[in-house]
């Protein structure tokens, strides 16, 4: 199949689905289903076209469409190629497109690009409503140990000495977001394995001792609050606080 033939097929299906008025969800679903049911040779041709569009964004919105379709198909086999594109084409700085690719890889439960995932979290650091952070939470929900290498990179950077005043003195939004992060982490860690608290601080300490001290202080203060003790029981909170206090950085 040529690129022109692929474009015509996609546009024809998109036209058919206009009547659904659902923001394109039926179109994405039907295109994914069509690809799942096609022969391997044609599927490879479409995937190749999609990869070119993600790299170059030649034909309008097809690059974003490709990522939506990969997600709908749960096409885990494309994740290594997406990582390669992300590193080669979007290595300089950050962008909405780059983060869409990263979010797609997280959605496919691809474990390798830990540094890119930490970069994604830093990009959306002021995400008050956590629309973008929810992608990360979903990525970790089946195995919260996945969060530790990513969050250790994230906290080592955003809680470094040079940016600490930014969080706690200058930016109220950033401070609110950080409190939300600690709140969510505490909930998920207590639901899974409370040893993750100490392990996370240890991993941050290997990268940045000042950041680890700041994180240790944040966690200890949060777990010392009455609201935390009511939610997770005082016994559990005191246990974690004791472990954190015994750890010397």
Secondary structure, DSSP 8 states (H G I E B T S, - for coil): --HHHHHHHHHHHHHHTGGG-STTHHHHHHHHHHHHTS-HHHHHHHHHHHHHHHHH--STTHHHHHHHHHHHHT-GGGHHHHHHHHHHHS-SS--HHHHHHHHHHHHTT--S-HHHHHHHHHHTTT-TT-TTHHHHHHHHTT-TTHHHHHHHHHHHHHTSHHHHHIIIII-HHHHHHHHHHHHHHHHHHHHH-TTHHHHHHHHHHHH-HHHHHHHHHHHHHHHHSHHHHHHH-HHHHHHHHHHHHH---
